[in-house]
Amino acid sequence: MERPDFNLKYSKQDFLFITKDEFDYHAEQLIRMYDSKLLESPQTIPIELIIEALGIDLSYEEFRNKNELGKTLMSNGTVEIKKAGHYHWLPYKKGDIIISSELEQCGIEGRIRFTEAHELGHNLYHLPKDYDRQNMLFDIENTKTEAKAIVCKREDIKSVLDLSNLYESKETAIKEWQANRFASSVLMPRTSALSFSKKNLPEIEIRLMEETPLPFETLPNYEKIDFIKKFAECFAVSKEAAKIRLQALGIIRKIDY
């Protein structure tokens, strides 16, 4: 499976310009490239298989810094990894994704999947523009050069930036927000999320082509909680990620229930 051509636009400083709608478009473009049937009905998106199909190496390893959840490598080089009780500098390729094995061991599916999708966002949006997986193979048996990487910490993946202040934030924060937004869009595709809402909220008029949010707040609290729980289970994400996505799509206004 080839890398998708998103026709991305960058500034002279390699700053990525992208609109909110483009995240949804890119996510569904990627899913259709893998298997268009995944968008025919609301269902769990196999993000790990999509990463594999793109030819991206994904591994779970133990980092020295326990606050680090994931790394997307921006260059060929070595990364410090714990193996057999000792830390070693091991060779990796540009584009590789490494996720903390601690996250895998916790067994929280939604958190694992979101981190994988988040790192894929970095791979697709933030790698140097000369990225070409066909030319990544190299001999680093004797090199000690540390690989450049986007390092994602716990607070990066959890955070949701205020869009009104987005472009006042530092570059790293903006990249983290972009990766978060892509992860949300690919795990909970717009088409599927709206279809799920229409099916499970039949008594509410759903304005698919309008920005006006649904009158979700008129529902009893137990129905709100049940709807969000079912939505999260359908797409195999956390309830918090589900609420944020539903709010972004205009299906709910608040995220405090």
N, C-alpha and C positions, 0 to 999 in steps of 0.2 A: 504494500500500500504506500503510495507516494505521499509526501508531505503536502498538505493543502496549500493552495496559493490564495492567501487572504488579501493580496494586493495592499500590504500594509504601508502606511505613510509615516516617515520619520523626519524629525528636524535635523539640522546640521550636527546637532549634539547627540544624535541617535535617540532622541526622545520620541516615543511612540504616540501618535495621535490616533485616537479611536473613540467612537461614540458608544453610548450604552446599547443602542440597537445592533451595532456591529458585533458585539459579543454574542448575542443570540443568533445572529446570522452565521457567524463563523462556527459556533458550536454545532448547529444543525447541519452545516455543510460538511463538517468532519464526520458526524454520525452517519450521514447519508453515504459518504465515501466508504465507510466501514460496512454498514448494513442498513439500507433505507427502511427495512421493515421495523426497525427499532422505534420509528416515529409514527407508526400506524396506530399504536395504542400506548397509553401510559405504562411504563415499565422501567425496571432497573437498567441503567446504561452500563455495559461491561467495560468500565474505564481502563482496567488493567490490560484487557485484551486489545483495546484500541491502541494503547501505548506500545504494546508488543507488535501489533500490525504495522505501526509506523517505523519499526526498526530501532526503537529507542530501548536501550538497556536500562531496566529498572531493578534495583536491588535494595534489600534491607540490611543495614549494617549498624554496628554500635559506634557512635561518635564519642570523642572525649568530652566535648561540651554537651551536657545533658539537656541544655535548653534548645539545642538545634533539632528541628524535626525533619528537615529535608534540604537537599542541595541539588541544584541543576548546574552542571559543569559548563562553563563558558569557554574552556580551553582544554586541550589535552594536558595531562599531568598526573600528579600523585595526590592522594587524599589520605589523611590519617584515619585508620580504621582499626578497631580492636578485633583481633583474631586469636583464639586459643589463649585468652587471658593476657595478651600483650598487644600494645599498639604498634602498628606498622604503617609505613607509607606505601600504599598500593596504587598501581597504575589504573587510570580510567581515561575514557575518551570524552571529547567535547560532545555535549548533548546528553550524556548519561545522567540518569536520575538516581540519587541515593536517598533513601528514607530511613529514619531512625528505627532500629529493630525494636526499641522500647515501645514504639507506637504499635508495631505489629503484635507484640506480646500482650498489649492491653486488650486486644480483641474487640475494640469498638469499631464496628464495620463502617459506620457513617464517618467517623473521624479519619479512618484509614483511607477511604475512598476520596474524601475531600482533599486530603493532603496529596494523593496521587494526581488528582485532577489539577490541583493548584500548581504542582511542579510541571505538569504538562503545559499549563498556561505559560510558565516561564520559558519552557523549551520552544514553544511555537511563536511567542511574541518577543522574547528578549535575547535570544542568541544573536551573536554577531551576524550581520547580514551576509557574510561569506560562508555561512554554514552549509556544508554539503556532506551528508553522511557517507557518500561514496569515497570521500577523500579524508576520512577521519582516522583510518588505520595508520598506526605509526609504531616505531620501536622505542619503548621507553624503559627497557630492561635496566639500563644503567643511569637513568636520569633521576634526579632528586627534585626536579622542578615541581612546585606545588601548583595544582590546577586552580585556575580562577573559577569562582563559582558564585551563584546567587545563593546565599545561605538564608534559609527561612527558619525563624525562631517561633516559639509557641505563640507569642503575642502578635506576630506578623500574620499568621494564618487565622487567628481568632478575630483580629481587628476588622472593623468595617468603617472605612473612612467616611466622613461627612463630605458629600460631593461638592457642597458649596465652598469648601476649603481645600478641595483636592489639589488644585494647581498652585496652592501656596505651600504645599508639603514638599519635603525633599524627594529627590528622584527615587530613592529606595522605597519610600512609603507608597509612591504612585505605582511602582512596579508590583508591589505586594497587593495593592488594591486591584490592579488589572488582573493579576493571577487569580485572586479571590473571585472576581466577577466572572471570569471565564469558567472557573470550576463550578460555580453556581449554574451557569448557563448550560454547560455540557452535561452535568449530572441531572439537572431538572430542565430539560429543553422547553422553550416557550410553548411550542405546539402541544407537547404532551402535558405540560402543566395546566394549560387552559382547558384542554380536553378533560383532564381529570376533574378540574373544578366544575365544569359544566355538567359532568355526569354525577358528581357527588353533592352538588348544591342545586338540585333541579328546581327548587322553589324560589331561587333568586335569579333575576334577569342578569345575564352575563353580557356585558358590552365588550365583545372581543375587539372591536375596532376603535374603542374610545379609551381615553386615559382616565376616565372617571372610575375610581375604585368601587368595588362591589360593596353593597351595604352589609358587609360581613358582621359589623358590630351589632346588628339587630338580633343576631342569633343568641340563644342562651349560651352561657360560658361552657357548659358541658358539650354542646354541639361544636363550638369553636375548637375546643381541645381535641375532640374526636376527629374532626376534619383534618387538623394539622397532623395528628398521630397517623392517620391513614395515608396522608400525603407523604410523610417522611418514610413510612414503611414501603410504599410503592416505589419510591426512587432510591431507597436504601441510603438515606442521609439522616443527619441529626435533626431533631425538632427545631433547634435554633436555626440551622441552615435552611430548613423548610420555611420557617416564618419570614426570614430575611428575603428569600426568593419570592414568596407570595406577595410580600410588600412591594418588592421591586417591580413585579408584574401588575401591580394595581389591583390585586385580588383582595388584599386586606390593607387597612390603614395603619394599624397598630401592631406592635410585636411584644406587648407586655402581658400576654395571657398564655 
